[in-house]
Amino acid sequence: MTKALTRRDFLRTSAAMAGSLAIPLTPVTRAQTPEEMALSVTSPSAFDLADIGQRALEAASAAGAAYSDVRITTGLFLTWEGGPRSVCSVNPNDRAAEVGQCLLYRVARFGVRAFVDGHLGFAGNNLSTNLDQVADLANVAVGRARALAAAGSTGAELAPAPVVESGFYETPVRRDPFAVPLGEHEDYYLEAMQSMRDFPTESLMFVFLDTEWSRNDELFMSSEGSLTRQRVSLGNHFALMRARVAYNTFSSINMPTKGIYGSGGWELMDGLGSKLLGMCERAESLTTGLGTKPAEPGAYDVVFAPSSTAMLIAQTIGQPLEADRVLRRAAASKGYLTSYVNSANEELGQFRLGSENLNIRADRTRPGLGATVGFDSDGVETGEYSLVEKGIVTDYVTDRSFAPEFAEGYAPMERDALSNGCSSDTGGRRPRVKVPNLALLPGTEDLSQDDLVAQVERGYFVESMFINPDHASRNVQATGNFVREIRDGELGDLVLNTAMPFSTTRFWGNLEAVGGPSSVGENYPEVDDRDWEIMSHITVTTPPILVNNVFVVNASRRQQLSRGGRPGETGNPQGGNQPRGGRD
């Protein structure tokens, strides 16, 4: 008889499989690769652990599961704590370059999902190679499924999916960053930063560069007979700069540094110095010689750069169309988030989200993008599909567990209720639907960003922004980070304290024009799921857009008035003079 598994027992035998290592950069460690340093402490590759997966499936079946599946993930994560940093200051003495502490994380996780009486139970933890403990974890998953059934919760079924008996996918990589010596990492980052030390600037204060590499080996097995293996490599890199545009007036600009983020290998860092220098040159051209003025309340035509449009698409379209949010089932995993879609089946193919210029595609297949994989966490081969066509919501972000619930909505469109391959998270984390890569299709007329600006008599141009939606993404507070005035089709001064509260459907309904094919850019918003470990890394491909009748308010004036101050009082954290007048 198998001894019952306690949490203490499991942690004792599995703790050696996962952890982190701070690496001092000495002559010895500089010559080593991250992979060499991890050999003595990492678990075997997930590719070689099919016997563990088979034991879990057998145990779940013996305990009464009608269906079960297993996910094993082993991997490496490399970052430089504090990030590689470069400072380009007006004061040459402040121009320094440094690299933070190197941190190497190792991941080894195992998860079992069991389907009993229409209910899915999940159990996961750090990976253990003890087969008795593996069987016990499978029994826990079955027990949780039975508990859900006994509690009277709503049951479900799994959408049918082709059995993949021997599936394999590997992120195309020219050079594995975990096979690059640590000294080469450090020297390359420093060299890139040094390239900016002599950059002549009147406004640039500093550039912050954060580098993160991950490589995961993932094994999926199901009681239906599927077995897939994949190695997913991701470079999650980020560049941010801070510029001074007037005395005591600063602006942070999240510049799209092309080619350093996405699925891929060390080649993402090709030409890093010139890419960062190009980012500095563009920021300098955007900020040098600008005057500043406060935002003036009113309704305006607004042009959004691709970097801002990407954030809008991810947080007001991608996330709210996730199946668990649409069905009001995200309370436990996503902080009670819901959606502006009220009746999922009745509104499928009927709900008007925006104007006919709004066409959104979802995709997990295109090489190089952040959410690209060969198979999702249900073992379903990934693909591409339409989310929004001519402003109408035509599909949701689904997996095998949620797709059957949309059968009624798919029927009028003569479509089967099948998974769209959007199950995410592996190993010890419960799989769930998460937004894939997204693309706003460009217009048929090849309009540039300048062409859109030229159409505006008086309005604003938003280069970068922050977005704060409500729980349903129905009402949104957008805060401009780098905003310029548009007058008579020309870009003007930097506008301070710009806030844009809007209703999502009204906003997209006022989508007047989108840029053409040559204006499309790739942008990389990190979709925050309230937990850094389960953050979605995606790519949004989009042109710039022109939106009519966007309501703009002066955020600083409203804040001052809410505190009992007068509109003319100083206290603007970004500097500049505040206009006198009444409440916005």
Secondary structure in CASP SS format (residue, H / E / C, confidence):
PFRMAT SS
TARGET T0000
AUTHOR 0000-0000-0000
METHOD secondary structure of the structure
MODEL  1
M C 1.00
T C 1.00
K C 1.00
A C 1.00
L C 1.00
T C 1.00
R H 1.00
R H 1.00
D H 1.00
F H 1.00
L H 1.00
R H 1.00
T H 1.00
S H 1.00
A H 1.00
A H 1.00
M H 1.00
A C 1.00
G E 1.00
S E 1.00
L E 1.00
A E 1.00
I E 1.00
P C 1.00
L C 1.00
T C 1.00
P H 1.00
V H 1.00
T H 1.00
R H 1.00
A C 1.00
Q C 1.00
T C 1.00
P H 1.00
E H 1.00
E H 1.00
M H 1.00
A H 1.00
L C 1.00
S C 1.00
V C 1.00
T C 1.00
S C 1.00
P C 1.00
S C 1.00
A H 1.00
F H 1.00
D H 1.00
L C 1.00
A H 1.00
D H 1.00
I H 1.00
G H 1.00
Q H 1.00
R H 1.00
A H 1.00
L H 1.00
E H 1.00
A H 1.00
A H 1.00
S H 1.00
A H 1.00
A C 1.00
G C 1.00
A C 1.00
A C 1.00
Y E 1.00
S E 1.00
D E 1.00
V E 1.00
R E 1.00
I E 1.00
T E 1.00
T E 1.00
G E 1.00
L E 1.00
F E 1.00
L E 1.00
T E 1.00
W E 1.00
E E 1.00
G C 1.00
G C 1.00
P C 1.00
R E 1.00
S E 1.00
V C 1.00
C C 1.00
S C 1.00
V C 1.00
N C 1.00
P H 1.00
N H 1.00
D H 1.00
R C 1.00
A C 1.00
A E 1.00
E E 1.00
V C 1.00
G C 1.00
Q E 1.00
C E 1.00
L E 1.00
L E 1.00
Y E 1.00
R E 1.00
V E 1.00
A E 1.00
R E 1.00
F E 1.00
G E 1.00
V E 1.00
R E 1.00
A E 1.00
F E 1.00
V E 1.00
D C 1.00
G C 1.00
H E 1.00
L E 1.00
G E 1.00
F E 1.00
A E 1.00
G E 1.00
N E 1.00
N E 1.00
L C 1.00
S C 1.00
T C 1.00
N C 1.00
L H 1.00
D H 1.00
Q H 1.00
V H 1.00
A H 1.00
D H 1.00
L H 1.00
A H 1.00
N H 1.00
V H 1.00
A H 1.00
V H 1.00
G H 1.00
R H 1.00
A H 1.00
R H 1.00
A H 1.00
L H 1.00
A H 1.00
A H 1.00
A C 1.00
G C 1.00
S C 1.00
T C 1.00
G C 1.00
A C 1.00
E C 1.00
L C 1.00
A C 1.00
P C 1.00
A C 1.00
P C 1.00
V C 1.00
V C 1.00
E C 1.00
S C 1.00
G E 1.00
F E 1.00
Y E 1.00
E E 1.00
T C 1.00
P C 1.00
V C 1.00
R C 1.00
R C 1.00
D C 1.00
P H 1.00
F H 1.00
A H 1.00
V C 1.00
P C 1.00
L H 1.00
G H 1.00
E H 1.00
H H 1.00
E H 1.00
D H 1.00
Y H 1.00
Y H 1.00
L H 1.00
E H 1.00
A H 1.00
M H 1.00
Q H 1.00
S C 1.00
M C 1.00
R C 1.00
D C 1.00
F C 1.00
P C 1.00
T C 1.00
E C 1.00
S C 1.00
L E 1.00
M E 1.00
F E 1.00
V E 1.00
F E 1.00
L E 1.00
D E 1.00
T C 1.00
E E 1.00
W E 1.00
S E 1.00
R E 1.00
N E 1.00
D E 1.00
E E 1.00
L E 1.00
F E 1.00
M E 1.00
S E 1.00
S C 1.00
E C 1.00
G C 1.00
S C 1.00
L E 1.00
T E 1.00
R E 1.00
Q E 1.00
R E 1.00
V E 1.00
S E 1.00
L E 1.00
G E 1.00
N C 1.00
H C 1.00
F E 1.00
A E 1.00
L E 1.00
M E 1.00
R E 1.00
A E 1.00
R E 1.00
V E 1.00
A E 1.00
Y C 1.00
N C 1.00
T E 1.00
F E 1.00
S E 1.00
S E 1.00
I E 1.00
N C 1.00
M C 1.00
P C 1.00
T C 1.00
K C 1.00
G C 1.00
I C 1.00
Y C 1.00
G E 1.00
S E 1.00
G C 1.00
G C 1.00
W H 1.00
E H 1.00
L H 1.00
M H 1.00
D C 1.00
G C 1.00
L H 1.00
G H 1.00
S H 1.00
K H 1.00
L H 1.00
L H 1.00
G H 1.00
M H 1.00
C H 1.00
E H 1.00
R H 1.00
A H 1.00
E H 1.00
S H 1.00
L H 1.00
T H 1.00
T C 1.00
G C 1.00
L C 1.00
G C 1.00
T E 1.00
K E 1.00
P E 1.00
A C 1.00
E C 1.00
P C 1.00
G E 1.00
A E 1.00
Y E 1.00
D E 1.00
V E 1.00
V E 1.00
F E 1.00
A C 1.00
P H 1.00
S H 1.00
S H 1.00
T H 1.00
A H 1.00
M H 1.00
L H 1.00
I H 1.00
A H 1.00
Q H 1.00
T H 1.00
I H 1.00
G H 1.00
Q H 1.00
P H 1.00
L H 1.00
E E 1.00
A H 1.00
D H 1.00
R H 1.00
V H 1.00
L C 1.00
R C 1.00
R C 1.00
A C 1.00
A C 1.00
A C 1.00
S C 1.00
K C 1.00
G C 1.00
Y C 1.00
L C 1.00
T C 1.00
S C 1.00
Y C 1.00
V C 1.00
N C 1.00
S C 1.00
A H 1.00
N H 1.00
E H 1.00
E H 1.00
L C 1.00
G C 1.00
Q C 1.00
F C 1.00
R E 1.00
L C 1.00
G C 1.00
S C 1.00
E C 1.00
N C 1.00
L C 1.00
N C 1.00
I E 1.00
R E 1.00
A E 1.00
D E 1.00
R C 1.00
T C 1.00
R C 1.00
P C 1.00
G C 1.00
L C 1.00
G C 1.00
A C 1.00
T C 1.00
V C 1.00
G C 1.00
F E 1.00
D C 1.00
S C 1.00
D C 1.00
G C 1.00
V C 1.00
E E 1.00
T C 1.00
G C 1.00
E E 1.00
Y E 1.00
S E 1.00
L E 1.00
V E 1.00
E E 1.00
K C 1.00
G C 1.00
I E 1.00
V E 1.00
T C 1.00
D C 1.00
Y C 1.00
V E 1.00
T C 1.00
D C 1.00
R C 1.00
S C 1.00
F C 1.00
A H 1.00
P H 1.00
E H 1.00
F H 1.00
A H 1.00
E H 1.00
G H 1.00
Y H 1.00
A H 1.00
P H 1.00
M H 1.00
E C 1.00
R C 1.00
D C 1.00
A C 1.00
L C 1.00
S C 1.00
N C 1.00
G C 1.00
C C 1.00
S E 1.00
S E 1.00
D C 1.00
T C 1.00
G C 1.00
G C 1.00
R C 1.00
R C 1.00
P C 1.00
R E 1.00
V E 1.00
K C 1.00
V C 1.00
P C 1.00
N E 1.00
L E 1.00
A E 1.00
L E 1.00
L C 1.00
P C 1.00
G C 1.00
T C 1.00
E C 1.00
D C 1.00
L C 1.00
S C 1.00
Q H 1.00
D H 1.00
D H 1.00
L H 1.00
V H 1.00
A H 1.00
Q C 1.00
V C 1.00
E C 1.00
R E 1.00
G E 1.00
Y E 1.00
F E 1.00
V E 1.00
E E 1.00
S E 1.00
M E 1.00
F E 1.00
I E 1.00
N E 1.00
P E 1.00
D C 1.00
H C 1.00
A C 1.00
S C 1.00
R C 1.00
N E 1.00
V E 1.00
Q E 1.00
A E 1.00
T E 1.00
G E 1.00
N E 1.00
F E 1.00
V E 1.00
R E 1.00
E E 1.00
I E 1.00
R E 1.00
D C 1.00
G C 1.00
E E 1.00
L E 1.00
G E 1.00
D E 1.00
L E 1.00
V E 1.00
L E 1.00
N C 1.00
T E 1.00
A E 1.00
M E 1.00
P E 1.00
F E 1.00
S E 1.00
T H 1.00
T H 1.00
R H 1.00
F H 1.00
W H 1.00
G H 1.00
N C 1.00
L E 1.00
E E 1.00
A E 1.00
V E 1.00
G C 1.00
G C 1.00
P H 1.00
S H 1.00
S H 1.00
V C 1.00
G E 1.00
E E 1.00
N E 1.00
Y C 1.00
P C 1.00
E E 1.00
V E 1.00
D C 1.00
D C 1.00
R C 1.00
D C 1.00
W H 1.00
E H 1.00
I H 1.00
M C 1.00
S E 1.00
H E 1.00
I C 1.00
T C 1.00
V E 1.00
T E 1.00
T E 1.00
P C 1.00
P C 1.00
I E 1.00
L E 1.00
V E 1.00
N E 1.00
N E 1.00
V E 1.00
F E 1.00
V E 1.00
V E 1.00
N E 1.00
A H 1.00
S H 1.00
R H 1.00
R H 1.00
Q H 1.00
Q H 1.00
L H 1.00
S H 1.00
R C 1.00
G C 1.00
G C 1.00
R C 1.00
P C 1.00
G C 1.00
E C 1.00
T C 1.00
G C 1.00
N C 1.00
P C 1.00
Q C 1.00
G C 1.00
G C 1.00
N C 1.00
Q C 1.00
P C 1.00
R C 1.00
G C 1.00
G C 1.00
R C 1.00
D C 1.00
END
